[in-house]
Amino acid sequence: YLLREETGTDEGKSISMSMVYVNSQPSIRTMAVLYQVVSTARGKKGGELLNALKNLMSLHYVGDAKGSEVMSFLLMECAAPYARMMQSWLQRGKIHDPYSEFMIEVTDKRFRESQVTFQQRMEWTDWCRVQEEHVLDSLYDANDEMSSTRNSMFGDESRATSNMSARDKAYTTGKYRRAIHFCN
């Protein structure tokens, strides 16, 4: 039915197999891409899934217009919740991660619910931890070696964050925002 609508053939005319083949190619290509995505994504979630999709796209779909289009759409949709969690973490030190998909995990239930007494506030360094499997590859600096060389050459070691990766900066920023939240 859809093929008849797309090609404009009347109900009385028959559709040849070659017409079916030609008109189904875009759908077949999309299904092949989705099959590979499902095979790659099986058992993964959060940052691990985003890393796998990004790697799949860069390894197999560069130069493939339909594959790149499907992969870009999937990456955008999958990255949206992660980006919202990252924004919340960096701005407020809070995480709403019901499926444990984000790179930061709140380790103690008391700190998730903001029901902390004064004595418990002193344990702020143990409030959360990094889940390495959910850290985006892009948060690891490719220039770590170059950065440390530049800092030693130009004496920029006085800055506390100059040798930190983006992963460490994100973790520390959210952790301090969380500590400030509990102090108020």
Summary of the structure (lengths in Angstrom):
residues: 184
radius of gyration: 24.2
end to end distance: 64.0
largest distance: 82.0
contacts: 466
relative contact order: 0.11
helix: 65%
strand: 3%
